[in-house]
Amino acid sequence: MALSRIWSAFIIIAIAVASIKCFFFGETEIFNLMIIGKASDPGNVLKVDGIIETCWTAVNICLKLIGIMALFMGFMTIAEKAGGIRLLSRIISPFFSKLFPDVPKGHPATGHMVMNFSANLLGLDNAATPFGLKTMESLQELNPNKDTASNAQIMFLCLHASGLTMIPVSIIAVRASLNSANPTDIFIPCMIATFVATMAAMFIVSFKQKINVFQPVILAWVLGLSSIIGLLVLYLTSLSTAGLQQFSGILSNGLLLLIFLLIVLGGLYKNINVYDAFVEGAKGGFDTAIRIIPYLVGMLVAISLLRTSGTFDIVINGIKHVCTAIGLDSRFIDGIPTALIRPLSGSGARGMMIDTMNTHGPDSFAGRLSSILQGSSDTTFYVIAVYFGAVNVTNTRYAIGAMLLADLVGVCTAIGLCYLFFG
């Protein structure tokens, strides 16, 4: 019900704003832009697609996802048949059994979650999505109310949407392409901001689900992960931009190839037909990618209407006027559009980050802040639409509120870190 109300509000507000602009301010082209506009049109100042193009975009995303889903879910099936997922579950179960008390020890969902979090940590978005969808399907098997999100599903998605990433390579690459004097100077703030957002998500959902996060096992894992991230930060800060990108490529892609190798070797050791197992899993990937099309079309169309109507511009200008009126430093406002669009659209936020750096400079306060904001969270509404849509969950309960609150913590942390590191 919450998602239905938010989706409806997006459409109503967007059309209301556009109507006011058209009939009271003479912007007669706004309806055309909202319906048939293309980002590539010279006259489209906002450079945003209308809903017709957005529908094509949604379908294209799913079509491209079919191959990736088939690949990773095929390998996941081999791993399941070979017992690799159960092994991962046993290793991580002391921690996850406390954080996900409704998931039985040794359940395959635990191994799927580990794969998803690992892919996110290494910045492997293409791998994280199939692993995440497989997790949702595994958790749905344990869900007594199939149309309502379970506690475990909400905890998983909130942690996933916090976007914990070890090395923001794509952001660093964009900054380098725009001739930043030091493209990697946002690395530590990004790492800290995304880690704080993840911890916030864990605490928020744990409070709602009455989970004691101060149990020794949870604290040990959290402190251990914090130590590993801290040591990695110390090492990576000693590398040049080229060295950082090279290390990231070797670590993330090399680890992915290692996982493929171990899965195949494990399958051969267990004497299973690895190719048949792969094909069996790949078929499931195809079905899942097709099933999420309606959910993705609905969400992206609502987001497109908000953007093409100029609602975002109104919000940004309103925040700027409030800050000016009460005497606050308003430099952060120029980077805020990335934070506002980030929960709605990953590509849109990336475009806004690039636009901010082009306008103000990659080494400006706004340029650095937009980079940190881009790396400190994930696309909340995209995650809601795709992951809950894949398992036909319509009642998301408090998932959206918890995710947006964690996003807010990440945004506030990013702003504070930008002032701390860059004045």
C-alpha positions in Angstrom: 0.0 0.0 0.0 2.9 2.4 0.8 4.4 1.9 -2.6 1.0 2.5 -4.3 0.5 5.8 -2.5 4.0 7.0 -3.3 3.6 6.0 -6.9 0.3 7.8 -7.1 1.7 10.9 -5.4 4.6 11.0 -8.0 2.1 11.1 -10.9 -0.4 13.5 -9.3 2.3 16.0 -8.2 4.1 15.9 -11.6 0.9 16.5 -13.6 -0.2 19.2 -11.2 3.1 21.1 -11.5 3.2 20.7 -15.3 -0.4 22.0 -15.5 0.5 25.1 -13.5 3.5 25.8 -15.7 1.5 25.3 -18.9 -1.6 27.4 -18.0 -0.2 30.0 -15.7 3.4 30.5 -16.9 3.0 29.8 -20.6 5.3 26.7 -20.9 3.1 25.2 -23.6 5.6 22.6 -24.6 5.8 20.9 -21.3 3.1 18.3 -21.9 4.8 17.3 -25.2 8.1 16.9 -23.3 6.5 14.8 -20.7 5.0 12.4 -23.2 7.1 12.2 -26.3 10.2 14.2 -25.2 13.7 12.7 -25.9 16.8 13.5 -24.0 18.7 13.8 -27.3 16.4 16.6 -28.6 18.2 20.0 -28.8 15.2 21.8 -27.4 14.9 19.6 -24.4 16.6 21.7 -21.7 16.2 19.1 -19.0 17.7 16.4 -21.2 15.2 13.8 -19.8 13.2 11.3 -21.8 9.4 11.4 -21.8 7.3 8.5 -20.8 7.2 6.9 -24.2 11.0 6.7 -24.4 11.1 5.7 -20.8 8.9 2.7 -21.5 11.4 1.6 -24.2 14.2 2.2 -21.7 12.6 0.0 -19.1 12.1 -2.9 -21.5 15.7 -2.5 -22.8 17.0 -2.7 -19.3 15.1 -6.0 -18.8 16.3 -7.3 -22.2 19.9 -6.6 -21.3 19.3 -8.1 -17.9 18.2 -11.4 -19.5 21.7 -12.5 -20.5 23.3 -11.4 -17.2 20.6 -13.1 -15.2 20.9 -16.3 -17.2 24.7 -16.3 -16.8 24.8 -15.8 -13.0 21.7 -17.8 -12.1 23.2 -20.7 -14.2 26.3 -20.6 -12.1 24.3 -20.3 -9.0 22.4 -23.5 -9.8 25.7 -25.3 -10.2 26.9 -24.0 -6.9 23.6 -25.1 -5.2 23.8 -28.6 -6.6 27.5 -28.9 -5.7 26.8 -27.8 -2.1 28.7 -24.5 -2.3 25.8 -22.3 -1.2 25.2 -24.6 1.9 28.9 -24.2 2.7 28.7 -20.4 2.5 25.6 -20.5 4.7 27.4 -22.5 7.4 30.3 -20.1 7.4 28.3 -17.0 7.8 25.3 -18.4 9.7 26.6 -17.3 13.2 26.2 -13.7 12.1 23.2 -14.0 9.9 21.3 -16.2 12.3 21.2 -13.1 14.7 20.5 -10.6 12.0 18.0 -12.8 10.2 16.4 -14.9 13.0 13.5 -16.1 10.7 16.0 -17.8 8.3 16.9 -21.3 9.3 20.6 -22.1 9.8 22.1 -23.5 6.6 19.3 -22.2 4.4 20.4 -21.4 0.8 19.2 -17.8 1.2 22.1 -17.1 3.5 24.6 -18.1 0.8 22.8 -16.1 -1.8 22.9 -13.0 0.5 26.7 -13.5 0.9 27.1 -13.5 -2.8 25.0 -10.4 -3.3 26.8 -8.4 -0.6 30.2 -9.5 -1.9 29.3 -8.4 -5.4 28.0 -5.0 -4.1 31.2 -4.6 -2.0 33.3 -5.1 -5.1 31.2 -2.8 -7.3 30.0 -5.7 -9.5 26.5 -4.3 -10.1 25.8 -6.8 -12.9 26.5 -9.7 -10.6 24.8 -8.2 -7.6 21.3 -8.0 -9.2 21.0 -11.8 -10.1 22.4 -12.8 -6.7 19.9 -10.4 -5.0 16.9 -11.7 -7.0 17.9 -15.2 -6.2 18.0 -14.2 -2.5 14.5 -12.8 -2.7 13.2 -16.0 -4.3 14.9 -18.0 -1.5 13.4 -15.8 1.2 10.0 -15.9 -0.5 10.0 -19.7 0.1 10.1 -19.0 3.8 7.5 -16.2 3.6 4.1 -17.3 5.0 2.3 -14.3 3.4 3.4 -14.3 -0.2 2.1 -10.9 -1.1 3.6 -9.2 2.0 7.3 -8.5 2.6 8.8 -10.6 5.3 11.1 -9.3 8.0 14.1 -11.1 6.4 13.3 -9.6 3.0 13.1 -6.1 4.4 16.3 -6.5 6.3 18.1 -7.8 3.2 16.8 -5.1 0.8 17.6 -2.3 3.2 21.2 -3.5 3.6 21.4 -4.0 -0.2 20.0 -0.6 -1.0 22.5 1.1 1.3 25.0 0.3 -1.5 28.1 -0.6 0.5 30.9 -0.4 -2.1 34.6 -0.8 -1.5 36.0 1.2 -4.4 33.9 3.7 -6.4 35.9 3.1 -9.6 33.3 4.5 -12.0 33.1 7.8 -10.1 36.8 8.1 -10.0 37.0 7.4 -13.8 34.4 10.1 -14.5 36.3 12.6 -12.4 39.6 11.7 -14.2 37.9 12.1 -17.6 36.8 15.6 -16.6 40.4 16.6 -15.8 40.2 16.6 -12.0 43.5 17.5 -10.3 43.0 14.6 -7.9 40.3 12.2 -9.0 40.7 9.8 -6.0 40.3 12.5 -3.3 36.7 11.5 -2.8 37.5 7.8 -2.2 37.7 7.9 1.6 34.6 10.1 2.1 32.7 7.7 -0.3 33.8 4.7 1.7 32.9 6.2 5.0 29.5 7.6 3.8 28.4 4.3 2.3 29.5 2.3 5.4 27.6 4.7 7.7 24.5 4.3 5.5 24.8 0.5 5.7 25.1 0.6 9.5 22.2 3.0 9.7 20.1 0.6 7.6 21.0 -2.3 9.9 20.2 -0.3 13.1 16.9 1.1 11.7 15.5 -2.3 10.6 16.9 -4.0 13.7 15.1 -1.5 15.9 11.8 -2.0 14.0 12.2 -5.8 14.2 13.4 -5.7 17.8 16.8 -7.3 17.0 19.5 -6.7 19.6 22.5 -5.5 17.4 24.8 -5.4 20.5 25.1 -9.2 20.6 28.7 -10.3 20.7 28.5 -12.1 17.4 27.0 -9.1 15.5 29.5 -6.7 17.1 32.4 -9.0 16.3 31.4 -9.2 12.6 30.8 -5.4 12.3 34.0 -4.5 14.0 35.9 -7.1 11.9 34.5 -5.7 8.7 35.2 -2.1 9.9 38.9 -3.1 10.5 39.2 -4.7 7.1 37.8 -1.6 5.4 40.0 0.6 7.4 43.2 -1.3 6.4 42.1 -1.4 2.8 41.6 2.4 2.9 45.1 2.9 4.2 46.5 0.8 1.4 44.5 2.2 -1.4 45.2 5.8 -0.4 48.9 5.1 -1.2 48.0 4.2 -4.8 47.9 6.6 -7.8 44.7 6.9 -9.8 45.9 4.4 -12.4 47.1 2.1 -9.7 43.7 2.3 -7.9 41.8 1.4 -11.1 44.2 -1.4 -11.9 43.9 -2.9 -8.4 40.1 -2.6 -8.4 39.9 -4.4 -11.8 42.1 -7.2 -10.7 40.3 -7.6 -7.3 36.7 -7.4 -8.5 36.9 -9.1 -11.9 39.6 -11.5 -10.8 37.5 -12.6 -7.8 34.5 -13.1 -10.1 36.5 -15.4 -12.4 37.8 -17.2 -9.3 34.2 -17.8 -8.1 33.3 -19.2 -11.6 36.3 -21.5 -11.4 35.6 -22.8 -7.9 31.9 -23.4 -8.8 32.8 -25.5 -11.9 35.5 -27.4 -10.0 33.1 -28.0 -7.1 30.5 -29.3 -9.6 33.0 -31.6 -11.2 34.2 -32.9 -7.8 30.6 -33.6 -6.8 30.2 -35.4 -10.1 27.1 -33.4 -11.3 26.3 -32.5 -14.9 27.5 -28.9 -14.7 26.3 -27.9 -18.2 22.8 -29.2 -17.6 22.7 -27.5 -14.2 23.8 -24.2 -15.8 21.1 -24.4 -18.4 18.5 -25.2 -15.8 19.4 -22.1 -13.8 19.7 -19.9 -16.9 16.1 -20.6 -17.8 15.1 -19.3 -14.4 17.1 -16.1 -15.1 15.1 -15.5 -18.4 11.8 -15.9 -16.6 12.8 -13.6 -13.8 14.0 -10.8 -16.1 10.7 -10.9 -18.1 8.6 -10.9 -15.0 9.9 -7.6 -13.6 9.1 -5.6 -16.8 5.7 -4.3 -15.6 7.1 -3.2 -12.2 10.0 -1.4 -13.8 7.9 0.3 -16.4 5.5 1.6 -13.8 8.2 3.0 -11.5 10.4 4.6 -14.3 7.4 6.3 -15.9 6.4 7.9 -12.5 10.0 9.1 -12.1 10.2 10.4 -15.6 7.0 12.5 -15.0 8.6 14.0 -11.9 11.7 15.0 -13.7 10.2 16.3 -16.9 7.6 18.4 -15.0 10.4 20.3 -13.4 9.4 19.2 -9.9 13.0 18.6 -8.9 14.0 22.1 -9.9 11.2 23.5 -7.6 12.4 21.4 -4.7 16.1 22.5 -5.2 15.2 26.2 -5.5 13.0 25.9 -2.4 15.8 24.4 -0.3 18.3 27.0 -1.5 15.9 29.9 -0.5 15.3 28.4 2.9 19.1 28.0 3.5 19.7 31.6 2.4 16.9 32.9 4.6 18.3 31.3 7.8 21.9 32.1 7.0 23.2 28.6 6.3 26.1 27.9 4.0 24.3 27.0 0.7 27.2 25.6 -1.2 26.0 22.0 -0.7 22.7 22.8 -2.4 24.4 22.6 -5.9 25.3 19.0 -5.2 21.9 18.0 -3.7 20.2 17.2 -7.1 22.3 14.0 -7.3 21.0 13.0 -3.8 17.4 13.6 -4.8 17.6 11.6 -8.1 19.8 8.8 -6.7 16.9 6.9 -5.0 14.9 7.2 -8.2 17.3 6.5 -11.0 21.0 5.4 -11.1 21.6 6.6 -14.6 19.8 9.9 -13.9 21.9 10.5 -10.8 25.0 9.7 -12.7 24.0 12.2 -15.4 23.3 14.8 -12.7 26.7 14.2 -11.1 28.4 14.7 -14.4 26.3 17.8 -15.1 27.2 19.2 -11.7 30.9 18.7 -12.3 30.7 20.2 -15.8 28.9 23.2 -14.4 30.9 23.9 -11.3 34.1 21.9 -12.0 35.1 18.4 -10.8 37.2 19.8 -8.0 34.6 22.3 -6.8 32.8 21.8 -3.5 29.6 20.9 -5.4 31.5 18.6 -7.8 33.1 16.7 -5.0 29.9 16.5 -3.0 27.9 15.1 -6.0 30.6 12.4 -6.4 30.3 11.4 -2.7 26.5 11.4 -2.9 26.6 9.2 -6.0 28.8 6.7 -4.2 27.0 6.7 -0.8 23.6 5.0 -1.6 21.7 2.9 -4.2 18.6 3.4 -6.3 16.0 2.7 -3.6 12.8 2.8 -5.7 14.4 0.8 -8.5 15.4 -1.8 -5.9 11.8 -1.8 -4.5 10.2 -2.2 -8.0 12.6 -4.9 -9.3 13.2 -7.0 -6.2 9.7 -7.1 -4.7 8.3 -7.3 -8.2 10.3 -10.4 -9.0 8.5 -12.3 -6.2 5.1 -10.6 -6.6 5.2 -8.8 -3.2 2.7 -6.0 -3.2 2.7 -5.0 0.5 6.2 -3.6 1.2 5.3 -2.6 4.8 7.9 -0.2 6.2 10.7 -1.1 3.7 10.5 2.2 1.8 10.5 4.3 4.9 13.5 2.4 6.3 15.5 2.7 3.0 14.8 6.4 2.6 15.8 7.1 6.2 19.1 5.2 5.7 19.5 7.2 2.5 19.0 10.4 4.5 21.7 9.3 6.9 24.0 8.7 4.0 23.3 12.1 2.5 23.8 14.0 5.7 27.0 12.0 6.3 28.2 12.8 2.8 27.6 16.5 3.3 29.3 16.6 6.6 32.3 14.6 5.2 32.6 17.0 2.3 32.8 20.0 4.6 35.3 18.1 6.8 37.6 17.0 3.9 37.2 19.9 1.5 36.1 22.8 3.6 
